[in-house]
């Protein structure tokens, strides 16, 4: 039995101060749906837990003004069931409802979901058995040349091929969201595209956060195109499974012509992946399934497959093409 210290913070500033005072080995915890798992597996061994589950104002959801705002402590279930979000931004609702079981959505927060760590088999099941650069920097990556069916084909490096597991972050990436954080040096805002780091030579550094910084909220620019959006997810089983491939698509249309497309991919990359190639190919084009598939395949031109995950290239392209057509079929 390992002992640890515990602090319950009332404000974000108090949480940051508690983290600083604790020194090394502190972790923030809210819903705990990811951290507790990692603690039981021996991957995370914090010396001090700072409970941020009841921070003042942390669960606020605000749809007024030019931005949607989600407090980091808002529950996934509450955001998914928000009437205005369901009506105007189905991509957000679907990314949450397809992300986990209802029980987990009742506990997990939208801020914590951003910080979810990979489900790579070697990361989660290998302490003391398999090398993993995310778990033990510099030890190697057993997935490269190993059982890599679920690994990434985009954004990989010689040090790591672990897939970014989240659904909600993929939808936020398509919508050009920003993450609001607070640290000892004050607040700052990080564009979602910069929040998740590529593995490169340091896969254990997964987020663009300084030590002790805490996510306080997420802002999303409002857009009329939100109604013509979807989050489409393909997985081994329909319930409570992580994506083999997924796509978040937000379209602005004039008849059957695409005025603009905002697209992100999940299940295939080491971070939520913006599909710029597909966006460019679709812009100004009359939309057909063949054109959607051609644009989708362009976004996988740079994919790098391992021994067992080559199927994700075509699966990912077809998943994206289907998502484009689903979004196009919705009323603006």
Residue, then its C-alpha position, 0 to 999 in steps of 0.5 A: x500500500x502506497x501512501x499519498x497526500x490529498x488536497x481539495x482545491x476550491x479555485x483554479x488558482x488555489x489548485x495551481x498553488x497547491x501543485x507548486x507547493x507539493x513539488x514533484x509527483x503531484x497530479x490533478x484529478x477530477x472525474x478520475x476515469x483515466x488517472x485511477x486506471x493508470x494508478x492501478x496499472x502502476x503507470x502513474x504513481x503520484x505522491x500528491x493528488x489535487x482534487x479539482x472536481x469542485x472548482x468554482x465555476x468549472x462546470x459552466x457552459x456558456x453559448x452566448x456571444x461569439x464563442x461557445x465556452x465549456x468549463x473544464x469541469x463540465x461533465x461530458x454527459x451534460x455537454x452532450x445533452x445540452x439542447x443548443x449544442x445538440x441542435x447547432x453542433x452535432x459534431x460535438x454531441x456525437x463526439x461525446x456520445x460515441x466516446x464512452x459509456x453513459x456511466x463514464x460520461x456521467x463522471x468524466x469532464x470535458x477538460x479531463x478528456x483532453x488529457x486522456x492518455x493513449x490506450x496503446x497496449x504496450x503503454x498500458x500493459x507493459x510495466x516491467x515487460x515491454x519498453x515504452x518511450x511514453x512510460x519510460x523515456x528512452x526505453x524504446x517502443x515495443x509497438x514498432x515491429x510488434x502488434x501494431x494493429x491499433x497504432x497510428x499511421x499519421x504523425x508517427x516517429x521512430x520513437x512512438x506510434x501510439x494513437x491519440x485516443x480521444x473523440x472530443x478533441x477531434x471535433x474540437x480540432x475541426x472547429x478551431x477550438x482553443x484551450x484556456x489554461x492557468x499556471x503560476x505565470x497567469x492565464x494563457x490560451x493555446x490553439x487546439x492544434x498546438x495543444x497536442x504535441x507530436x511524439x518526435x523524439x520525446x513521446x512522453x511530453x504529450x501536451x503543450x503545458x508547463x508544469x503545474x498548468x491546469x486546463x480551465x476551459x475550452x472556447x469554440x468560435x461559433x459558426x453557422x456551419x456547425x449544423x452541417x457537421x458530424x463525428x463519424x466513428x468506426x470501431x471493432x464494436x459499437x459500444x464503448x470502444x476506441x476508434x480504428x478510424x474517425x472523422x469530424x467534418x464541418x461543412x459550409x455549402x452553397x447548394x451542392x458546392x462546398x464553400x469551406x470544409x473543416x476536417x479532423x481525423x481520429x484513431x489514425x494519428x498520434x494527435x488529433x489530425x487536421x486533414x488540410x489536404x481534403x479541405x483544400x480539395x473539397x473547397x469550391x467543388x460540387x460534392x459527390x461521393x467519388x469526389x469526397x473519397x478522392x479528397x479523403x484519400x489525399x489526406x492519407x497520402x503521407x500515411x506510414x503503415x506498420x506490419x498490421x495496420x495498413x488497412x487503416x489507410x483505406x478504412x480512414x479514407x472511406x470513414x472520412x468520405x462517409x462523414x463528408x456525405x453525412x455532414x453534407x446531407x444535414x440541414x444548415 
